[in-house]
Amino acid sequence: MTPLQILKQETHSIGISSRMLKNGNGLEMHILEAGSRDNNTPCVILLHGFPELAYSWRKIMPSIADEGYYVVAPDQRGYGLTKGWTAKFEDDLAPFRMNNLVEDIVGLLHALDFQEAIVVGHDFGSPVAASCALTRSDIFRGLCLMSAPFSGFPV
């Protein structure tokens, strides 16, 4: 069994599905999703920390979905099953700059056909979530930072 097959088997029983989705910023992102999708359902995006994956959110996603939200947890750039990045020693690190990580999440939201979302970040996901909310307040209408305070944009 592949890691994706194992993940699908494990999470399906608790109401979470798994799929790959092109985000328009060069990635094919692996996402976990829960809850119903319609035009009136608010979207919550959960951003994992280091060295975690979308899988880290599996225990809380059904509860959030039960409250009436469509919940998405992606494997961020450089993590898990998300594809489209390289990890060679000599590679340029520009694709991992904060503005590009924000564009990854904006692209994911658009690929999901949502115009706005609430963004939640844990650990390394916190500065990404904060940067999303600060730079794209037209899209990210709510913000929650967990275990890592926002100390400003990286230089």
Phi, psi and omega in degrees: 000142177279162177303323180293321178295318179297315180299314180299317181296316183289315186278334182302324183292342179250017174086020179245135175249161183230138176201169176256143184213130177284131185262359180078001178240029176091001182248150163252103189269137171274129179230151165253143181218149179213155178096168181274149180248113168211177186293340183261354182275122177289149182256138174239127177252126182253120183252121184283167177258195179257135357261051186270182178222176173307326180307333181299337183268000190302329184281335182262339184302315180299324179294318178294318178297322179295339177275003175102019180250152167267121188247131180231132175233110178268154162282117183289169178310127179092358185236151167055227185269358178295135184242160175116005178234160179237156184232039177279148182304320185272002181291153175290139180269000181307321179298345181259009176291153186303319181297328178284325176295323175296314179298328175301316183284321175299315178298320177297315180301316178294321178296330177278355179068040173246145181266339180206164182201166167261136182242134181237132179233140175240135177056239180296337176292338180296310178295329177293314179298315179298319179294323175301310183293323182285321184271337182227058180295345175288340182251315185263102189270348179213154185215138173224126177249129182240124172069004177211108180292154179278124182250013180107169181289143177296148180277000000 
